[in-house]
Amino acid sequence: MWDDRTTGGSATVDETRRTEKATAVAAWEALFRAQVTVMRALNADFPADDISFNEYDVCFNLSTQPGRRCRMRELTGHLLLTQPSVSRLVDRLTARGIVEKQPDPTDARGVIVALTAHGFDVYRSVAVQHAQTIADQVGAGLDDSELRTLTELCTKLRTAAAATSPRQAEARSAVTPDPATV
């Protein structure tokens, strides 16, 4: 790819883009494969007697919100589920007294989902064991310094991805002529 005979000793813009794209794809594949492997282990060890993994995710996200409550739309934005799937999940949790649905005082069409005291107790009892499994799985191959670096890199990636609109990404990947050939 870096042929000095055709580039005069430096890579062309297109070659550089291909290399950057290949590196990004390789990083994504490594991240995705690690995530799948860890998630499979977490699912296998999840204490599902009281709540499922997805139900736990709802409770976790509500537990991080002020007053342990948020709008259904906001909750859906935190989960890797479709809006209809989140609605059904919340309905099941409501029927079991783990969450409650309340009207949104600022939007008659909106719904607030709140973690009940019972729901918080269920969440906490599962969270203790789940946190240990996470520590065992994620900490198995990484030392403390690497875990801190991983946290920083994932936060940086998440922040950058959230700030990049699909249109910006498309513009970045568009072919720009090599200034040396124009």
N, CA and C of each residue as an Amber inpcrd file, in Angstrom:
protein
   546
   0.8150000  -1.1910000   0.0000000   0.0000000   0.0000000   0.0000000
   0.8650000   1.2630000   0.0000000   2.0030000   1.2180000   0.6250000
   2.8820000   2.3900000   0.7050000   4.0200000   2.2380000  -0.3040000
   3.7410000   2.3320000  -1.5560000   4.7180000   2.1240000  -2.6220000
   5.4070000   3.4390000  -2.9460000   6.6830000   3.5500000  -2.5620000
   7.4410000   4.7850000  -2.7940000   7.5540000   5.1300000  -4.2760000
   7.4810000   4.1210000  -5.1480000   7.6260000   4.4010000  -6.5830000
   6.4440000   5.1940000  -7.1280000   5.2420000   4.9680000  -6.5950000
   4.0720000   5.6460000  -7.1540000   3.6760000   6.8940000  -6.3880000
   4.1790000   7.0540000  -5.1910000   3.7440000   8.1910000  -4.3800000
   4.8530000   9.1810000  -4.1130000   6.0130000   8.9320000  -4.6330000
   7.1190000   9.8520000  -4.3930000   7.5760000   9.8300000  -2.9500000
   7.4030000   8.6940000  -2.2650000   7.8870000   8.5860000  -0.8950000
   6.8200000   8.8400000   0.1520000   5.6230000   9.2420000  -0.2420000
   4.5710000   9.4470000   0.7470000   3.2810000   8.8160000   0.2450000
   2.4260000   8.4820000   1.1700000   1.1600000   7.8520000   0.8150000
   0.2250000   8.8770000   0.2000000  -0.6130000   8.4140000  -0.7030000
  -1.6260000   9.3070000  -1.2650000  -2.7390000   9.4730000  -0.2450000
  -3.5760000  10.4650000  -0.4620000  -4.7080000  10.7030000   0.4340000
  -5.6170000   9.4830000   0.4590000  -5.8790000   8.8900000  -0.7130000
  -6.7330000   7.7060000  -0.7740000  -6.1290000   6.5320000  -0.0110000
  -4.8160000   6.3250000  -0.1460000  -4.1580000   5.2340000   0.5730000
  -4.2340000   5.4570000   2.0780000  -4.0320000   6.6810000   2.5010000
  -4.1110000   7.0030000   3.9250000  -5.5190000   6.7500000   4.4450000
  -6.5280000   7.1620000   3.6820000  -7.9160000   6.9290000   4.0910000
  -8.2200000   5.4440000   4.2020000  -7.7450000   4.6620000   3.2310000
  -7.9830000   3.2150000   3.2750000  -7.3310000   2.6120000   4.5130000
  -6.1300000   3.0460000   4.8370000  -5.4370000   2.5360000   6.0140000
  -6.1870000   2.9300000   7.2840000  -6.6100000   4.1920000   7.3730000
  -7.3630000   4.6490000   8.5460000  -8.6720000   3.8790000   8.6780000
  -9.3530000   3.6570000   7.5620000 -10.6170000   2.9260000   7.5870000
 -10.3820000   1.4840000   8.0270000  -9.3400000   0.8430000   7.5020000
  -9.0370000  -0.5420000   7.8740000  -8.7050000  -0.6410000   9.3620000
  -7.9700000   0.3300000   9.8700000  -7.6270000   0.3380000  11.2950000
  -8.8820000   0.5130000  12.1410000  -9.7670000   1.4200000  11.7310000
 -11.0180000   1.6430000  12.4680000 -11.8910000   0.3930000  12.4480000
 -11.9820000  -0.2580000  11.3060000 -12.7870000  -1.4800000  11.1950000
 -12.1960000  -2.5890000  12.0650000 -10.8930000  -2.7390000  12.0580000
 -10.2450000  -3.7610000  12.8890000 -10.4830000  -3.4830000  14.3750000
 -10.4060000  -2.2190000  14.7700000 -10.6540000  -1.8520000  16.1710000
 -12.1000000  -2.1550000  16.5460000 -13.0320000  -1.8050000  15.6470000
 -14.4510000  -2.0730000  15.9080000 -14.6850000  -3.5770000  16.0500000
 -14.1180000  -4.3690000  15.1530000 -14.3090000  -5.8170000  15.2230000
 -13.7620000  -6.3830000  16.5290000 -12.6070000  -5.9050000  16.9600000
 -12.0260000  -6.3720000  18.2200000 -12.9130000  -5.9830000  19.3990000
 -13.3940000  -4.7390000  19.4040000 -14.2770000  -4.2680000  20.4750000
 -15.5710000  -5.0710000  20.4910000 -16.1690000  -5.2600000  19.3160000
 -17.4290000  -5.9870000  19.2180000 -17.2680000  -7.4370000  19.6710000
 -16.2110000  -8.0990000  19.2200000 -15.9930000  -9.4990000  19.6050000
 -15.7440000  -9.6320000  21.1090000 -15.0000000  -8.7030000  21.6810000
 -14.7780000  -8.7240000  23.1330000 -16.0970000  -8.5190000  23.8680000
 -16.8960000  -7.5750000  23.3870000 -18.1860000  -7.2940000  24.0200000
 -19.1020000  -8.5140000  23.9510000 -19.1700000  -9.1720000  22.8170000
 -20.0150000 -10.3590000  22.6670000 -19.5520000 -11.4640000  23.6170000
 -18.2590000 -11.6910000  23.6870000 -17.7180000 -12.7350000  24.5600000
 -18.0400000 -12.4460000  26.0260000 -17.8130000 -11.2110000  26.4500000
 -18.0890000 -10.8410000  27.8390000 -19.5900000 -10.8990000  28.1170000
 -20.4140000 -10.3950000  27.1980000 -21.8640000 -10.4070000  27.4150000
 -22.3990000 -11.8350000  27.5140000 -21.8700000 -12.7410000  26.7170000
 -22.3070000 -14.1430000  26.8220000 -21.9960000 -14.6980000  28.2090000
 -20.8200000 -14.3940000  28.7140000 -20.4460000 -14.8600000  30.0530000
 -21.3310000 -14.2140000  31.1180000 -21.6030000 -12.9190000  30.9640000
 -22.4570000 -12.2300000  31.9340000 -23.8770000 -12.7910000  31.9030000
 -24.3900000 -13.0540000  30.7090000 -25.7280000 -13.6430000  30.5970000
 -25.7770000 -15.0280000  31.2260000 -24.7320000 -15.8240000  31.0070000
 -24.6950000 -17.1820000  31.5460000 -24.6610000 -17.1840000  33.0720000
 -23.9890000 -16.2040000  33.6660000 -23.8640000 -16.1350000  35.1270000
 -24.8920000 -15.2150000  35.7770000 -25.8220000 -14.6680000  34.9910000
 -26.7650000 -13.6950000  35.5400000 -27.7580000 -14.3860000  36.4770000
 -27.9530000 -13.8270000  37.6780000 -28.9030000 -14.4110000  38.6360000
 -30.3450000 -14.0680000  38.2420000 -30.9220000 -14.8470000  37.3350000
 -32.2080000 -14.5050000  36.7160000 -33.4290000 -14.9880000  37.5020000
 -33.2790000 -15.2800000  38.7820000 -34.4310000 -15.7450000  39.5530000
 -35.4850000 -14.6560000  39.7150000 -35.0440000 -13.4130000  39.9190000
 -35.9770000 -12.3190000  40.1810000 -36.3030000 -11.4970000  38.9410000
 -35.2860000 -11.2140000  38.1280000 -35.4890000 -10.4040000  36.9240000
 -34.5610000 -10.8920000  35.8150000 -34.9780000 -10.6400000  34.5830000
 -34.1470000 -11.0200000  33.4400000 -33.0400000  -9.9850000  33.2440000
 -32.1230000 -10.3170000  32.3530000 -31.0220000  -9.4020000  32.0500000
 -31.5510000  -8.0710000  31.5170000 -32.5210000  -8.1030000  30.5910000
 -33.0900000  -6.8640000  30.0490000 -33.8730000  -6.0890000  31.1090000
 -34.5750000  -6.8050000  31.9820000 -35.2890000  -6.1290000  33.0690000
 -34.2950000  -5.4540000  34.0150000 -33.1940000  -6.1300000  34.2760000
 -32.1390000  -5.5410000  35.0980000 -31.6260000  -4.2540000  34.4590000
 -31.4480000  -4.2720000  33.1430000 -30.9590000  -3.0890000  32.4310000
 -31.9140000  -1.9140000  32.6210000 -33.2110000  -2.1660000  32.5780000
 -34.1980000  -1.1100000  32.8340000 -34.0200000  -0.5800000  34.2550000
 -33.9470000  -1.4850000  35.2250000 -33.7940000  -1.0700000  36.6280000
 -32.4880000  -0.3110000  36.8450000 -31.4030000  -0.8010000  36.2430000
 -30.1170000  -0.1100000  36.3560000 -30.2360000   1.3160000  35.8340000
 -30.7850000   1.4740000  34.6290000 -30.8880000   2.8090000  34.0400000
 -31.7880000   3.7210000  34.8610000 -32.8820000   3.2100000  35.3850000
 -33.7400000   4.0310000  36.2460000 -33.0150000   4.3960000  37.5400000
 -32.2110000   3.4810000  38.0700000 -31.5030000   3.7550000  39.3330000
 -30.4920000   4.8840000  39.1930000 -30.0500000   5.1720000  37.9790000
 -29.0610000   6.2330000  37.7600000 -29.7050000   7.5930000  37.5060000
 -31.0240000   7.6260000  37.3890000 -31.7300000   8.8730000  37.0850000
 -32.1560000   9.5820000  38.3720000 -32.2780000  10.9070000  38.3280000
 -32.7720000  11.6300000  39.5070000 -34.1520000  11.1020000  39.9110000
 -34.3000000  10.7860000  41.1700000 -35.5650000  10.2580000  41.6660000
 -35.8680000   8.8540000  41.1740000 -34.8710000   8.2150000  40.5440000
 -35.0260000   6.8640000  39.9830000 -36.2130000   6.7930000  39.0300000
 -36.3250000   7.8140000  38.1810000 -37.4450000   7.8950000  37.2490000
 -37.0400000   8.6800000  36.0180000 -37.6660000   8.3740000  34.8930000
 -37.4370000   9.1490000  33.6760000 -38.5630000   8.8780000  32.6780000
 -38.5930000   9.6900000  31.6400000 -39.5910000   9.5050000  30.5860000
 -39.2960000   8.2080000  29.8350000 -40.3520000   7.5830000  29.3630000
 -40.2130000   6.3300000  28.6110000 -39.2900000   6.5320000  27.4100000
 -39.4330000   7.6450000  26.7160000 -38.5990000   7.9170000  25.5410000
 -37.1200000   7.9790000  25.9310000 -36.8280000   8.6270000  27.0520000
 -35.4420000   8.7250000  27.5230000 -34.9030000   7.3450000  27.9130000
 -35.7260000   6.5600000  28.5890000 -35.3290000   5.2050000  28.9730000
 -35.0040000   4.3740000  27.7320000 -35.8470000   4.4670000  26.7210000
 -35.6160000   3.7330000  25.4700000 -34.2770000   4.1210000  24.8530000
 -33.9080000   5.3960000  24.9590000 -32.6360000   5.8660000  24.4210000
 -31.4180000   5.2760000  25.1120000 -31.6020000   4.7640000  26.3250000
 -30.4900000   4.1610000  27.0740000 -30.3450000   2.6570000  26.8160000
 -31.3320000   2.0670000  26.1650000 -31.3600000   0.6160000  25.9950000
 -31.1380000   0.2220000  24.5410000 -30.6840000  -0.9880000  24.3230000
 -30.5060000  -1.5070000  22.9660000 -31.7360000  -2.3130000  22.5490000
 -32.8920000  -1.7330000  22.7790000 -34.1580000  -2.3600000  22.4280000
 -35.0150000  -1.3510000  21.6890000 -35.9470000  -1.8520000  20.9050000
 -36.8680000  -0.9590000  20.2020000 -37.8930000  -0.4050000  21.1840000
 -38.5450000   0.6640000  20.7920000 -39.5560000   1.2870000  21.6500000
 -40.6770000   0.3050000  22.0090000 -41.2250000  -0.4640000  21.0530000
 -42.2660000  -1.4210000  21.4420000 -41.7610000  -2.4840000  22.4290000
 -40.5180000  -2.9240000  22.2680000 -39.9550000  -3.9150000  23.1970000
 -39.7960000  -3.3330000  24.5940000 -39.3590000  -2.0790000  24.6740000
 -39.2220000  -1.4200000  25.9810000 -40.5960000  -1.2690000  26.6220000
 -41.5920000  -0.8910000  25.8420000 -42.9530000  -0.7400000  26.3860000
 -43.4570000  -2.0550000  26.9700000 -43.2720000  -3.1530000  26.2540000
 -43.7060000  -4.4650000  26.7660000 -42.9270000  -4.8460000  28.0270000
 -41.6310000  -4.5720000  28.0260000 -40.7870000  -4.8670000  29.1810000
 -41.2580000  -4.0700000  30.4000000 -41.5260000  -2.7900000  30.2030000
 -42.0080000  -1.9360000  31.2940000 -43.3740000  -2.4190000  31.7800000
 -44.2370000  -2.8450000  30.8680000 -45.5460000  -3.3730000  31.2790000
 -45.3820000  -4.6070000  32.1660000 -44.4660000  -5.5040000  31.8100000
 -44.2200000  -6.6990000  32.6390000 -43.6730000  -6.3090000  34.0170000
 -42.7460000  -5.3510000  34.0340000 -42.1860000  -4.8940000  35.3120000
 -43.2440000  -4.1880000  36.1580000 -44.1320000  -3.4630000  35.5120000
 -45.2220000  -2.7820000  36.2210000 -46.1490000  -3.8090000  36.8630000
 -46.4970000  -4.8520000  36.1280000 -47.3880000  -5.8940000  36.6430000
 -46.7940000  -6.5840000  37.8690000 -45.4800000  -6.6160000  37.9730000
 -44.8080000  -7.2540000  39.1130000 -44.4390000  -6.2650000  40.2160000
 -44.8010000  -4.9960000  40.0570000 -44.5420000  -3.9990000  41.0880000
 -43.1040000  -3.5250000  41.1570000 -42.3220000  -3.7730000  40.1180000
 -40.9150000  -3.3680000  40.1130000 -40.7690000  -1.9290000  39.6400000
 -41.5980000  -1.5310000  38.6970000 -41.6670000  -0.1350000  38.2570000
 -43.1260000   0.2830000  38.2480000 -43.3180000   1.5850000  38.1630000
 -44.6750000   2.0890000  37.9600000 -44.6580000   3.1390000  36.8690000
 -45.7520000   3.1700000  36.1260000 -45.8990000   4.1550000  35.0620000
 -46.7700000   5.2870000  35.5910000 -46.3140000   6.5010000  35.3320000
 -47.0270000   7.6890000  35.7950000 -47.2080000   8.6300000  34.6110000
 -48.2760000   9.4200000  34.6290000 -48.4290000  10.4030000  33.5490000
 -47.3270000  11.4600000  33.6420000 -46.8930000  11.9340000  32.5000000
 -45.8810000  12.9920000  32.4460000 -46.5960000  14.3260000  32.6070000
 -46.3010000  15.0710000  33.6720000 -46.9990000  16.3400000  33.8980000
 -46.6900000  17.4030000  32.8390000 -45.6030000  17.2240000  32.0960000
 -45.2320000  18.2170000  31.0800000 -45.6750000  17.8340000  29.6760000
 -46.1640000  16.5940000  29.5050000 -46.5760000  16.1300000  28.1800000
 -47.6560000  15.0690000  28.3600000 -48.8780000  15.4110000  27.9980000
 -50.0040000  14.5000000  28.2020000 -49.8210000  13.1720000  27.4680000
 -49.0300000  13.1630000  26.4030000 -48.7970000  11.9260000  25.6570000
 -47.6720000  11.1000000  26.2590000 -46.8520000  11.7070000  27.0950000
 -45.6830000  11.0300000  27.6360000 -45.9780000  10.2220000  28.8820000
 -45.0660000   9.3160000  29.1880000 -45.1700000   8.4650000  30.3710000
 -43.8460000   8.5270000  31.1230000 -43.9490000   8.6440000  32.4340000
 -42.7860000   8.5630000  33.3180000 -42.7250000   7.1320000  33.8550000
 -41.5380000   6.5470000  33.8340000 -41.3310000   5.2170000  34.4090000
 -40.4940000   5.4150000  35.6640000 -40.9960000   4.8950000  36.7890000
 -40.3120000   5.0700000  38.0720000 -40.0200000   3.7120000  38.7010000
 -38.8340000   3.5780000  39.2400000 -38.4400000   2.3700000  39.9590000
 -39.0900000   2.4220000  41.3430000 -39.8450000   1.3970000  41.7050000
 -40.4860000   1.3670000  43.0210000 -39.4540000   0.9880000  44.0860000
 -39.8330000   1.1440000  45.3560000 -38.9400000   0.7370000  46.4490000
 -38.6580000  -0.7640000  46.3500000 -39.6990000  -1.5420000  46.0780000
 -39.5180000  -2.9900000  45.8910000 -38.5890000  -3.2590000  44.7040000
 -38.7960000  -2.5310000  43.6150000 -37.9570000  -2.6900000  42.4300000
 -36.5000000  -2.3610000  42.7160000 -36.2750000  -1.3180000  43.5140000
 -34.9030000  -0.9510000  43.8600000 -34.2560000  -2.0390000  44.7140000
 -35.0250000  -2.6350000  45.6260000 -34.4970000  -3.7350000  46.4410000
 -34.1190000  -4.9380000  45.5710000 -34.9850000  -5.2740000  44.6170000
 -34.6980000  -6.3790000  43.6960000 -33.4420000  -6.0610000  42.8920000
 -33.3920000  -4.8470000  42.3520000 -32.2310000  -4.4150000  41.5620000
 -30.9460000  -4.5400000  42.3830000 -30.9490000  -4.0200000  43.6210000
 -29.7350000  -4.0460000  44.4510000 -29.2880000  -5.4630000  44.7700000
 -30.2320000  -6.3450000  45.0490000 -29.8400000  -7.7230000  45.3830000
 -29.1880000  -8.4150000  44.1830000 -29.6820000  -8.1450000  42.9920000
 -29.0920000  -8.7260000  41.7810000 -27.7820000  -8.0170000  41.4410000
 -27.7330000  -6.7080000  41.6550000 -26.5660000  -5.9030000  41.2720000
 -25.2930000  -6.3520000  41.9830000 -25.4040000  -6.7790000  43.2170000
 -24.2200000  -7.2090000  43.9720000 -23.5500000  -8.3970000  43.2820000
 -24.3260000  -9.4080000  42.9560000 -23.7630000 -10.5850000  42.2890000
 -23.3280000 -10.2500000  40.8680000 -24.1290000  -9.4560000  40.1650000
 -23.8080000  -9.0910000  38.7850000 -22.5030000  -8.2860000  38.7310000
 -22.3130000  -7.3780000  39.6720000 -21.0800000  -6.5790000  39.7060000
 -19.8600000  -7.4690000  39.9240000 -20.0030000  -8.4980000  40.7460000
 -18.8830000  -9.4230000  40.9610000 -18.5560000 -10.1870000  39.6820000
 -19.5900000 -10.6060000  38.9550000 -19.3690000 -11.3080000  37.6860000
 -18.6870000 -10.3890000  36.6830000 -19.1110000  -9.1330000  36.6370000
 -18.4750000  -8.1540000  35.7460000 -16.9990000  -8.0090000  36.1120000
 -16.7280000  -7.8480000  37.4010000 -15.3390000  -7.6960000  37.8490000
 -14.5130000  -8.9290000  37.4800000 -15.1010000 -10.1060000  37.6440000
 -14.3860000 -11.3370000  37.3040000 -14.1060000 -11.4190000  35.8080000
 -15.0850000 -11.1070000  34.9900000 -14.9450000 -11.2340000  33.5330000
 -14.0400000 -10.1540000  32.9440000 -14.3040000  -8.9070000  33.2810000
 -13.5550000  -7.7940000  32.6880000 -12.1650000  -7.6930000  33.3050000
 -12.0770000  -7.9760000  34.5820000 -10.7890000  -7.8940000  35.2570000
  -9.8840000  -9.0910000  35.0140000 -10.4250000 -10.1370000  34.3990000
  -9.6290000 -11.3480000  34.1870000  -8.4320000 -11.1160000  33.2730000
  -8.6000000 -10.2750000  32.2770000  -7.5160000 -10.0800000  31.3260000
  -6.8510000  -8.7310000  31.3830000  -7.3350000  -7.8490000  32.2550000
  -6.8040000  -6.4830000  32.3070000  -6.4380000  -6.1070000  33.7340000
  -5.3100000  -5.4110000  33.9010000  -4.9550000  -4.9070000  35.2270000
  -5.6600000  -3.5620000  35.4460000  -5.4920000  -2.9800000  36.6300000
  -6.1870000  -1.7330000  36.9680000  -5.8700000  -0.6010000  35.9990000
  -4.6250000  -0.4780000  35.6230000  -4.2300000   0.5780000  34.6890000
  -4.9130000   0.3840000  33.3340000  -4.9390000  -0.8510000  32.8630000
  -5.5930000  -1.1390000  31.5810000  -7.0980000  -0.9120000  31.6630000
  -7.6980000  -1.2390000  32.8050000  -9.1330000  -0.9910000  32.9810000
  -9.4380000   0.5040000  32.9360000  -8.5800000   1.3150000  33.5630000
  -8.7760000   2.7740000  33.5120000  -8.6250000   3.2790000  32.0770000
  -7.6250000   2.7670000  31.3670000  -7.4230000   3.1610000  29.9690000
  -8.6200000   2.7420000  29.1220000  -9.1190000   1.5310000  29.3330000
 -10.2930000   1.0600000  28.5970000 -11.4920000   1.9640000  28.8610000
 -11.6910000   2.3390000  30.1060000 -12.7900000   3.2410000  30.4540000
 -12.6490000   4.5680000  29.7290000 -11.4490000   5.1260000  29.7440000
 -11.2080000   6.4050000  29.0560000 -11.4460000   6.2840000  27.5550000
 -10.9460000   5.2170000  26.9510000 -11.1080000   5.0330000  25.5040000
 -12.5760000   4.8290000  25.1250000 -13.2840000   4.0310000  25.8930000
 -14.7040000   3.8020000  25.5920000 -15.5190000   5.0770000  25.7700000
 -15.2160000   5.8510000  26.8030000 -15.9020000   7.1270000  27.0090000
 -15.6150000   8.0740000  25.8610000 -14.3680000   8.1360000  25.4440000
 -13.9850000   8.9980000  24.3210000 -14.6960000   8.5630000  23.0380000
 -14.7450000   7.2750000  22.7890000 -15.4120000   6.7470000  21.5980000
 -16.9090000   7.0410000  21.6330000 -17.5470000   6.8000000  22.7870000
 -18.9860000   7.0480000  22.9160000 -19.3020000   8.5180000  22.7120000
 -18.5000000   9.4000000  23.2920000 -18.7050000  10.8430000  23.1570000
 -18.5400000  11.2830000  21.7080000 -17.4990000  10.7960000  21.0600000
 -17.2590000  11.1680000  19.6590000 -18.3620000  10.6340000  18.7550000
 -18.7990000   9.4060000  18.9930000 -19.8530000   8.8200000  18.1620000
 -21.1680000   9.5680000  18.3430000 -21.4590000   9.9880000  19.5690000
 -22.6950000  10.7330000  19.8200000 -22.6630000  12.1070000  19.1620000
 -21.4660000  12.6820000  19.0420000 -21.3310000  14.0240000  18.4670000
 -21.2530000  14.0070000  16.9440000 -21.0340000  12.8410000  16.3680000
 -20.8910000  12.7350000  14.9180000 -22.2160000  12.3130000  14.3110000
 -22.7990000  13.1990000  13.5330000 -24.0500000  12.8510000  12.8660000
 -23.7460000  11.9220000  11.7020000 -24.7190000  11.1440000  11.2540000
 -24.4890000  10.2890000  10.0850000 -24.0530000  11.0990000   8.8620000
 -24.5500000  12.3020000   8.7180000 -24.1790000  13.1450000   7.5830000
 -22.7040000  13.5350000   7.6630000 -22.2080000  13.8440000   8.8740000
 -20.7920000  14.1890000   9.0250000 -19.9130000  12.9970000   8.6810000
 -20.3120000  11.8300000   9.1200000 -19.5370000  10.6290000   8.8260000
 -19.5130000  10.3740000   7.3220000 -20.6440000  10.6040000   6.6680000
 -20.7120000  10.4140000   5.2180000 -19.7900000  11.3940000   4.5010000
 -19.7950000  12.6440000   4.9480000 -18.9350000  13.6570000   4.3260000
 -17.4600000  13.3080000   4.5170000 -17.1140000  12.7710000   5.6950000
 -15.7360000  12.4080000   5.9750000 -15.2660000  11.2680000   5.0810000
 -16.1870000  10.3740000   4.7430000 -15.7850000   9.2270000   3.9360000
 -15.8350000   9.5150000   2.4390000 -16.3460000  10.6820000   2.0640000
 -16.3910000  11.0340000   0.6400000 -14.9690000  11.1680000   0.1030000
 -14.8070000  10.8220000  -1.1390000 -13.4790000  10.8780000  -1.7610000
 -13.1290000  12.3250000  -2.0570000 -11.9870000  12.7510000  -1.5420000
 -11.4610000  14.0910000  -1.8030000 -10.2650000  13.9300000  -2.7200000
 -10.1760000  14.7610000  -3.7610000  -9.0420000  14.6040000  -4.6740000
  -7.7120000  14.8300000  -3.9670000  -6.7040000  14.1070000  -4.4090000
  -5.3530000  14.2590000  -3.9000000  -4.8390000  15.6270000  -4.3570000
  -4.4530000  16.5180000  -3.4020000  -3.9920000  17.8530000  -3.7800000
  -2.8130000  17.8200000  -4.7500000  -2.0210000  16.7850000  -4.7130000
  -0.8550000  16.7120000  -5.6000000  -1.2510000  16.4760000  -7.0520000
  -2.4730000  15.9360000  -7.2620000  -2.8910000  15.6350000  -8.6370000
  -3.8360000  16.6700000  -9.2050000  -4.2600000  17.6360000  -8.4060000
  -5.2250000  18.6460000  -8.8740000  -4.5320000  19.7630000  -9.6080000
